[in-house]
């Protein structure tokens, strides 16, 4: 990842308003952000977009954000992952991913845009 302006961010959340709002905030802050609403769409987009960072909700209808993050990490090994969730079951899912060798970060929902932007700026 080079400069902040060149950083590509893929935002995944099954709540379209959340995904769109986060992508809008990121785009206005100099990132190249795209919003998707399903794990399948995220994986397809990752193939084409090659994101530097995936920001994903954990608990969604269908597949989890962790499943999508693992698949995207395999497709784009340099992609960093930030997961966010407001549900307690997330801790177990995250521990299983860590036990499999995946290093994901977790933010608690609701995510304040300033906290997210600050976290992205800290990633190198």
Backbone as JSON Lines, residues from 0, in Angstrom:
{"i":0,"aa":"X","n":[0.85,-1.17,0.0],"ca":[0.0,0.0,0.0],"c":[0.89,1.23,0.0]}
{"i":1,"aa":"X","n":[0.58,2.11,-0.88],"ca":[1.38,3.31,-0.97],"c":[0.73,4.44,-0.22]}
{"i":2,"aa":"X","n":[0.26,5.45,-0.9],"ca":[-0.36,6.58,-0.2],"c":[-1.81,6.3,0.12]}
{"i":3,"aa":"X","n":[-2.35,7.11,1.04],"ca":[-3.75,6.94,1.44],"c":[-4.67,7.07,0.23]}
{"i":4,"aa":"X","n":[-4.4,8.02,-0.68],"ca":[-5.27,8.26,-1.83],"c":[-5.33,7.05,-2.75]}
{"i":5,"aa":"X","n":[-4.28,6.24,-2.77],"ca":[-4.25,5.08,-3.65],"c":[-4.82,3.83,-3.0]}
{"i":6,"aa":"X","n":[-5.16,3.89,-1.73],"ca":[-5.62,2.71,-1.02],"c":[-7.02,2.32,-1.46]}
{"i":7,"aa":"X","n":[-7.16,1.06,-1.91],"ca":[-8.45,0.53,-2.36],"c":[-9.09,-0.22,-1.19]}
{"i":8,"aa":"X","n":[-10.34,0.13,-0.9],"ca":[-11.05,-0.46,0.23],"c":[-12.35,-1.08,-0.26]}
{"i":9,"aa":"X","n":[-12.57,-2.33,0.1],"ca":[-13.82,-3.03,-0.2],"c":[-14.63,-3.09,1.09]}
{"i":10,"aa":"X","n":[-15.85,-2.59,1.06],"ca":[-16.72,-2.56,2.23],"c":[-17.83,-3.59,2.02]}
{"i":11,"aa":"X","n":[-17.95,-4.52,2.95],"ca":[-18.96,-5.58,2.88],"c":[-19.88,-5.53,4.09]}
{"i":12,"aa":"X","n":[-21.16,-5.33,3.82],"ca":[-22.18,-5.39,4.88],"c":[-23.51,-5.7,4.21]}
{"i":13,"aa":"X","n":[-24.27,-6.63,4.78],"ca":[-25.57,-6.96,4.2],"c":[-26.6,-5.86,4.44]}
{"i":14,"aa":"X","n":[-26.3,-4.93,5.31],"ca":[-27.14,-3.75,5.48],"c":[-26.61,-2.7,4.51]}
{"i":15,"aa":"X","n":[-27.32,-2.54,3.39],"ca":[-26.84,-1.69,2.3],"c":[-26.57,-0.26,2.74]}
{"i":16,"aa":"X","n":[-27.39,0.27,3.61],"ca":[-27.2,1.65,4.07],"c":[-25.85,1.8,4.77]}
{"i":17,"aa":"X","n":[-25.49,0.83,5.6],"ca":[-24.21,0.88,6.3],"c":[-23.05,0.79,5.31]}
{"i":18,"aa":"X","n":[-23.11,-0.19,4.4],"ca":[-22.04,-0.36,3.41],"c":[-21.88,0.88,2.55]}
{"i":19,"aa":"X","n":[-23.0,1.41,2.06],"ca":[-22.95,2.6,1.2],"c":[-22.42,3.82,1.95]}
{"i":20,"aa":"X","n":[-22.86,3.99,3.19],"ca":[-22.42,5.13,3.99],"c":[-20.93,5.07,4.27]}
{"i":21,"aa":"X","n":[-20.43,3.89,4.66],"ca":[-19.0,3.75,4.91],"c":[-18.19,4.01,3.65]}
{"i":22,"aa":"X","n":[-18.64,3.47,2.52],"ca":[-17.93,3.69,1.26],"c":[-17.93,5.18,0.89]}
{"i":23,"aa":"X","n":[-19.04,5.85,1.1],"ca":[-19.13,7.28,0.81],"c":[-18.15,8.07,1.67]}
{"i":24,"aa":"X","n":[-18.13,7.77,2.97],"ca":[-17.21,8.46,3.89],"c":[-15.76,8.21,3.47]}
{"i":25,"aa":"X","n":[-15.44,6.98,3.13],"ca":[-14.08,6.65,2.73],"c":[-13.7,7.35,1.42]}
{"i":26,"aa":"X","n":[-14.61,7.34,0.45],"ca":[-14.33,8.01,-0.81],"c":[-14.11,9.51,-0.61]}
{"i":27,"aa":"X","n":[-14.9,10.12,0.25],"ca":[-14.74,11.54,0.54],"c":[-13.45,11.83,1.32]}
{"i":28,"aa":"X","n":[-12.88,10.79,1.92],"ca":[-11.65,10.95,2.69],"c":[-10.41,10.55,1.88]}
{"i":29,"aa":"X","n":[-10.58,10.35,0.6],"ca":[-9.44,10.09,-0.27],"c":[-9.17,8.64,-0.6]}
{"i":30,"aa":"X","n":[-9.99,7.72,-0.14],"ca":[-9.83,6.32,-0.46],"c":[-10.63,5.98,-1.71]}
{"i":31,"aa":"X","n":[-10.3,4.88,-2.34],"ca":[-11.06,4.35,-3.46],"c":[-11.87,3.19,-2.89]}
{"i":32,"aa":"X","n":[-13.1,3.46,-2.46],"ca":[-13.91,2.47,-1.75],"c":[-15.09,2.01,-2.59]}
{"i":33,"aa":"X","n":[-15.38,0.71,-2.48],"ca":[-16.53,0.1,-3.15],"c":[-17.35,-0.65,-2.12]}
{"i":34,"aa":"X","n":[-18.68,-0.54,-2.2],"ca":[-19.58,-1.24,-1.28],"c":[-20.19,-2.46,-1.97]}
{"i":35,"aa":"X","n":[-20.25,-3.56,-1.25],"ca":[-20.94,-4.77,-1.7],"c":[-21.75,-5.3,-0.52]}
{"i":36,"aa":"X","n":[-22.74,-6.15,-0.82],"ca":[-23.72,-6.53,0.19],"c":[-23.78,-8.02,0.51]}
{"i":37,"aa":"X","n":[-23.02,-8.83,-0.22],"ca":[-22.99,-10.27,0.06],"c":[-21.54,-10.75,-0.01]}
{"i":38,"aa":"X","n":[-21.28,-11.87,0.66],"ca":[-19.94,-12.44,0.61],"c":[-19.57,-12.82,-0.82]}
{"i":39,"aa":"X","n":[-20.53,-13.35,-1.56],"ca":[-20.26,-13.74,-2.94],"c":[-19.87,-12.54,-3.79]}
{"i":40,"aa":"X","n":[-20.58,-11.42,-3.62],"ca":[-20.26,-10.2,-4.36],"c":[-18.89,-9.66,-3.95]}
{"i":41,"aa":"X","n":[-18.54,-9.8,-2.68],"ca":[-17.24,-9.34,-2.19],"c":[-16.11,-10.14,-2.83]}
{"i":42,"aa":"X","n":[-16.28,-11.44,-2.91],"ca":[-15.25,-12.3,-3.5],"c":[-15.09,-11.97,-4.99]}
{"i":43,"aa":"X","n":[-16.2,-11.81,-5.69],"ca":[-16.15,-11.44,-7.11],"c":[-15.47,-10.08,-7.28]}
{"i":44,"aa":"X","n":[-15.85,-9.12,-6.47],"ca":[-15.28,-7.78,-6.55],"c":[-13.79,-7.8,-6.24]}
{"i":45,"aa":"X","n":[-13.38,-8.63,-5.27],"ca":[-11.96,-8.71,-4.91],"c":[-11.11,-9.19,-6.08]}
{"i":46,"aa":"X","n":[-11.66,-10.09,-6.87],"ca":[-10.94,-10.57,-8.06],"c":[-10.66,-9.42,-9.03]}
{"i":47,"aa":"X","n":[-11.64,-8.53,-9.18],"ca":[-11.53,-7.43,-10.15],"c":[-10.86,-6.2,-9.55]}
{"i":48,"aa":"X","n":[-11.14,-5.91,-8.29],"ca":[-10.75,-4.66,-7.64],"c":[-9.41,-4.77,-6.91]}
{"i":49,"aa":"X","n":[-9.04,-5.98,-6.49],"ca":[-7.8,-6.24,-5.75],"c":[-7.63,-5.25,-4.6]}
{"i":50,"aa":"X","n":[-8.5,-5.32,-3.59],"ca":[-8.45,-4.33,-2.51],"c":[-7.21,-4.45,-1.64]}
{"i":51,"aa":"X","n":[-6.81,-3.3,-1.1],"ca":[-5.74,-3.27,-0.11],"c":[-6.29,-3.61,1.27]}
{"i":52,"aa":"X","n":[-7.57,-3.24,1.49],"ca":[-8.23,-3.46,2.78],"c":[-9.66,-3.92,2.54]}
{"i":53,"aa":"X","n":[-10.08,-4.92,3.29],"ca":[-11.48,-5.34,3.35],"c":[-12.02,-4.92,4.7]}
{"i":54,"aa":"X","n":[-13.13,-4.2,4.68],"ca":[-13.85,-3.87,5.91],"c":[-15.17,-4.61,5.82]}
{"i":55,"aa":"X","n":[-15.42,-5.5,6.77],"ca":[-16.59,-6.37,6.64],"c":[-17.31,-6.56,7.96]}
{"i":56,"aa":"X","n":[-18.64,-6.58,7.84],"ca":[-19.48,-7.03,8.95],"c":[-19.2,-8.52,9.12]}
{"i":57,"aa":"X","n":[-19.42,-9.04,10.3],"ca":[-19.16,-10.46,10.55],"c":[-20.41,-11.29,10.31]}
{"i":58,"aa":"X","n":[-21.49,-10.94,10.99],"ca":[-22.71,-11.74,10.93],"c":[-23.63,-11.17,9.85]}
{"i":59,"aa":"X","n":[-23.85,-11.99,8.82],"ca":[-24.71,-11.59,7.7],"c":[-25.57,-12.78,7.3]}
{"i":60,"aa":"X","n":[-26.61,-12.51,6.54],"ca":[-27.41,-13.61,6.0],"c":[-26.54,-14.41,5.04]}
{"i":61,"aa":"X","n":[-26.62,-15.72,5.12],"ca":[-25.8,-16.55,4.25],"c":[-24.45,-16.8,4.86]}
{"i":62,"aa":"X","n":[-23.41,-16.34,4.22],"ca":[-22.03,-16.55,4.66],"c":[-21.63,-15.47,5.67]}
{"i":63,"aa":"X","n":[-20.62,-15.76,6.49],"ca":[-20.13,-14.76,7.43],"c":[-19.05,-13.9,6.77]}
{"i":64,"aa":"X","n":[-18.81,-12.75,7.36],"ca":[-17.74,-11.89,6.88],"c":[-16.38,-12.54,7.05]}
{"i":65,"aa":"X","n":[-16.25,-13.42,8.04],"ca":[-14.98,-14.14,8.23],"c":[-14.74,-15.1,7.07]}
{"i":66,"aa":"X","n":[-15.8,-15.8,6.64],"ca":[-15.66,-16.69,5.47],"c":[-15.22,-15.88,4.25]}
{"i":67,"aa":"X","n":[-15.85,-14.74,4.03],"ca":[-15.48,-13.88,2.89],"c":[-14.05,-13.39,3.04]}
{"i":68,"aa":"X","n":[-13.66,-13.0,4.25],"ca":[-12.32,-12.49,4.48],"c":[-11.26,-13.57,4.21]}
{"i":69,"aa":"X","n":[-11.54,-14.8,4.6],"ca":[-10.6,-15.89,4.34],"c":[-10.45,-16.1,2.84]}
{"i":70,"aa":"X","n":[-11.56,-16.14,2.11],"ca":[-11.51,-16.32,0.66],"c":[-10.77,-15.18,-0.02]}
{"i":71,"aa":"X","n":[-11.06,-13.95,0.41],"ca":[-10.42,-12.78,-0.2],"c":[-8.93,-12.75,0.14]}
{"i":72,"aa":"X","n":[-8.57,-13.16,1.35],"ca":[-7.15,-13.22,1.73],"c":[-6.38,-14.22,0.88]}
{"i":73,"aa":"X","n":[-7.05,-15.29,0.47],"ca":[-6.42,-16.26,-0.42],"c":[-6.26,-15.69,-1.82]}
{"i":74,"aa":"X","n":[-7.25,-14.92,-2.29],"ca":[-7.19,-14.31,-3.62],"c":[-6.2,-13.15,-3.67]}
{"i":75,"aa":"X","n":[-6.19,-12.34,-2.6],"ca":[-5.36,-11.14,-2.53],"c":[-4.59,-11.2,-1.21]}
{"i":76,"aa":"X","n":[-3.47,-11.92,-1.19],"ca":[-2.74,-12.14,0.07],"c":[-2.3,-10.86,0.78]}
{"i":77,"aa":"X","n":[-2.15,-9.76,0.07],"ca":[-1.73,-8.51,0.7],"c":[-2.89,-7.72,1.3]}
{"i":78,"aa":"X","n":[-4.1,-8.18,1.1],"ca":[-5.29,-7.48,1.6],"c":[-5.37,-7.59,3.12]}
{"i":79,"aa":"X","n":[-5.43,-6.45,3.79],"ca":[-5.63,-6.42,5.25],"c":[-7.13,-6.5,5.51]}
{"i":80,"aa":"X","n":[-7.5,-6.99,6.68],"ca":[-8.92,-7.2,6.99],"c":[-9.27,-6.53,8.31]}
{"i":81,"aa":"X","n":[-10.35,-5.74,8.26],"ca":[-10.95,-5.17,9.47],"c":[-12.38,-5.67,9.52]}
{"i":82,"aa":"X","n":[-12.72,-6.37,10.56],"ca":[-14.08,-6.88,10.75],"c":[-14.78,-6.02,11.79]}
{"i":83,"aa":"X","n":[-16.1,-5.86,11.63],"ca":[-16.85,-5.16,12.66],"c":[-18.15,-5.91,12.92]}
{"i":84,"aa":"X","n":[-18.57,-5.86,14.18],"ca":[-19.78,-6.57,14.56],"c":[-20.32,-6.04,15.87]}
{"i":85,"aa":"X","n":[-21.6,-6.18,16.03],"ca":[-22.24,-5.8,17.28],"c":[-22.76,-7.01,18.02]}
{"i":86,"aa":"X","n":[-22.38,-8.21,17.57],"ca":[-22.93,-9.43,18.16],"c":[-21.86,-10.22,18.9]}
{"i":87,"aa":"X","n":[-22.24,-10.82,20.0],"ca":[-21.31,-11.54,20.87],"c":[-20.75,-12.79,20.21]}
{"i":88,"aa":"X","n":[-21.49,-13.43,19.32],"ca":[-21.03,-14.67,18.68],"c":[-19.78,-14.44,17.85]}
{"i":89,"aa":"X","n":[-19.49,-13.2,17.54],"ca":[-18.33,-12.85,16.73],"c":[-17.03,-13.34,17.36]}
{"i":90,"aa":"X","n":[-16.91,-13.25,18.65],"ca":[-15.66,-13.63,19.32],"c":[-15.28,-15.08,19.01]}
{"i":91,"aa":"X","n":[-16.25,-15.99,19.04],"ca":[-15.97,-17.39,18.73],"c":[-15.52,-17.56,17.28]}
{"i":92,"aa":"X","n":[-16.21,-16.89,16.36],"ca":[-15.85,-16.98,14.95],"c":[-14.44,-16.43,14.71]}
{"i":93,"aa":"X","n":[-14.14,-15.33,15.36],"ca":[-12.83,-14.71,15.21],"c":[-11.73,-15.61,15.78]}
{"i":94,"aa":"X","n":[-11.98,-16.25,16.91],"ca":[-10.99,-17.16,17.5],"c":[-10.73,-18.35,16.59]}
{"i":95,"aa":"X","n":[-11.77,-18.87,15.95],"ca":[-11.58,-19.99,15.02],"c":[-10.73,-19.56,13.82]}
{"i":96,"aa":"X","n":[-10.96,-18.35,13.33],"ca":[-10.17,-17.83,12.21],"c":[-8.71,-17.65,12.63]}
{"i":97,"aa":"X","n":[-8.49,-17.12,13.83],"ca":[-7.12,-16.94,14.33],"c":[-6.42,-18.29,14.49]}
{"i":98,"aa":"X","n":[-7.16,-19.3,14.97],"ca":[-6.59,-20.63,15.14],"c":[-6.17,-21.23,13.79]}
{"i":99,"aa":"X","n":[-6.81,-20.78,12.72],"ca":[-6.47,-21.24,11.37],"c":[-5.36,-20.4,10.74]}
{"i":100,"aa":"X","n":[-4.83,-19.45,11.5],"ca":[-3.71,-18.66,11.01],"c":[-4.06,-17.33,10.38]}
{"i":101,"aa":"X","n":[-5.31,-16.9,10.46],"ca":[-5.72,-15.63,9.88],"c":[-5.6,-14.52,10.92]}
{"i":102,"aa":"X","n":[-5.13,-13.37,10.48],"ca":[-4.95,-12.23,11.39],"c":[-5.91,-11.12,10.98]}
{"i":103,"aa":"X","n":[-7.06,-11.07,11.62],"ca":[-8.07,-10.07,11.33],"c":[-8.22,-9.16,12.54]}
{"i":104,"aa":"X","n":[-8.57,-7.91,12.28],"ca":[-8.84,-6.96,13.35],"c":[-10.34,-6.83,13.52]}
{"i":105,"aa":"X","n":[-10.77,-6.47,14.71],"ca":[-12.2,-6.36,14.99],"c":[-12.51,-5.0,15.57]}
{"i":106,"aa":"X","n":[-13.52,-4.35,15.01],"ca":[-14.08,-3.12,15.55],"c":[-15.51,-3.42,15.97]}
{"i":107,"aa":"X","n":[-15.98,-2.78,17.02],"ca":[-17.32,-3.01,17.53],"c":[-18.31,-2.06,16.85]}
{"i":108,"aa":"X","n":[-19.43,-2.61,16.41],"ca":[-20.5,-1.83,15.8],"c":[-21.28,-1.12,16.89]}
{"i":109,"aa":"X","n":[-21.75,0.06,16.71],"ca":[-21.58,0.87,15.51],"c":[-20.17,1.45,15.45]}
{"i":110,"aa":"X","n":[-19.61,1.47,14.25],"ca":[-18.26,1.99,14.03],"c":[-18.36,3.49,13.76]}
{"i":111,"aa":"X","n":[-17.64,4.25,14.56],"ca":[-17.61,5.69,14.32],"c":[-16.67,5.95,13.15]}
{"i":112,"aa":"X","n":[-17.09,6.75,12.17],"ca":[-16.25,7.0,11.0],"c":[-14.84,7.48,11.34]}
{"i":113,"aa":"X","n":[-14.71,8.34,12.36],"ca":[-13.37,8.82,12.72],"c":[-12.48,7.68,13.2]}
{"i":114,"aa":"X","n":[-13.04,6.76,13.97],"ca":[-12.26,5.62,14.46],"c":[-11.82,4.74,13.29]}
{"i":115,"aa":"X","n":[-12.72,4.54,12.33],"ca":[-12.38,3.74,11.16],"c":[-11.3,4.41,10.32]}
{"i":116,"aa":"X","n":[-11.45,5.69,10.07],"ca":[-10.44,6.42,9.29],"c":[-9.09,6.4,9.99]}
{"i":117,"aa":"X","n":[-9.09,6.57,11.3],"ca":[-7.84,6.54,12.05],"c":[-7.18,5.17,11.95]}
{"i":118,"aa":"X","n":[-7.98,4.12,12.05],"ca":[-7.44,2.76,11.95],"c":[-6.84,2.53,10.57]}
{"i":119,"aa":"X","n":[-7.51,2.99,9.52],"ca":[-6.99,2.83,8.16],"c":[-5.68,3.59,7.97]}
{"i":120,"aa":"X","n":[-5.59,4.77,8.55],"ca":[-4.36,5.56,8.43],"c":[-3.19,4.89,9.13]}
{"i":121,"aa":"X","n":[-3.46,4.1,10.18],"ca":[-2.41,3.42,10.92],"c":[-1.89,2.19,10.2]}
{"i":122,"aa":"X","n":[-2.66,1.67,9.25],"ca":[-2.26,0.45,8.54],"c":[-1.18,0.77,7.51]}
{"i":123,"aa":"X","n":[-0.12,0.02,7.54],"ca":[0.96,0.2,6.55],"c":[1.24,-1.11,5.88]}
